Amino acid sequence: MAAKGTDSKSGNLSALPNVSAASAKKLVAAKIDSVAKLAKSSTASLQKAGLSEAIASKAIAAAKAATKVKSVAKKTTTKAKATAKKAPAKAKKAATAAKSSAKKTTTKAKAAAKATPSKISKAAKASVSKVKKAAKETGRKGGVIKVPKSVDQMDWMKRLKKR
């Protein structure tokens, strides 16, 4: 059973570029059994484990890059989950706002519809009172008719003279 665990740990390390299966086994034997531990290691400690200086520096660089990618992926996943949790609440808030806006608009339209007949009736009453007042003053409905005294005062004659 212990050999199986060692194989899976060395498999994780050998997935990195520039780390062979033999190098991974050497690292696991030196108790460097994860990518995070490899990223924190120094080239001197990897050389003690049996790796060359060139391979040790390349392995550390690959482990640091893999750790960075993993942390960025984890942050992105966390942000995505948080956004997904907030999405229903935002949608509900937007729906509530739309509903209240629709209610306000409906209320305003109803108030305007109620006010319109009263405005029309006020305007009609005002015009009727004007007609009644004119009829009372002159004895007739409407304004005074101007009768021209001569042909020169007629509209058609004035137009002819302007030409």
ABEGO torsion letter per residue (X at the ends): XAAAAAAAAAAAAAABBGBBAAAAAAAAAAGBABAAAAAABBAAAAAAAGBBAAAAAAAAAAAAAAAAAAAAAAAAAAAAAAAAAAAAAAAAAAAAAAAAAAAAAAAAAAAAAAAAAAAAAAAAAAAAAAAAAAAAAAGBBEBBBBBBABAAABAAAAAAAAX
